């Protein structure tokens, strides 16, 4: 799928979130922390850091899944839609936090105890073309600076 196809409304979850602008000069990025809300859906917050001074974080890459299979999460008190496959990855991490065990594999132990995550569809304001292009240019650095990278296939 090319860049233009990836950004068509048919493929992009709709956002109702107002993103705090990032400082491009200091190469700031947003990291995402989350938990399960009282209503059962994912509730998360953005945290902004210069990439050179980020706390430990996990970069999460995922497959989009079937177009039209989005679900709603809360981000900084606003509802946004994310792909169902991403929601399943976040729920899996929440479950691993609830049942930490030395018998779990490295992936779940790392994810269970990490507070911050970088997930492109949540951490990049895709409505802001300048930001999106700048953040895409930082992706090599973002993935290189991550403590761990998870690829979620479902």
TANORHU-V574773 format. One line per field, one symbol per residue. psi: psi as a letter, one per 20 degrees, with the letter a starting at -180 (. if undefined). burial: 1 if it has 9 or more other C-alpha atoms within 8 Angstrom, else 0. Layout:
# TANORHU-V574773
psi = ???
burial = ???
This chain:
# TANORHU-V574773
psi = prgghhjqhhhpqqpjpoppqqohgjlqrpqpqrrprhjirpprqqppqphikqrprpppqrqhapqimrrprpokiqpqqrqhhgghgghhgghhhhlpqiiqrgghgghhiphqqpogihipnihogggggghhhihghghhiqhqppooi.
burial = 0000010000101000000001000011111111010000111111011110000011111111000001111110001111111111111011011001000000011111010111100111100000110110010001100100110100
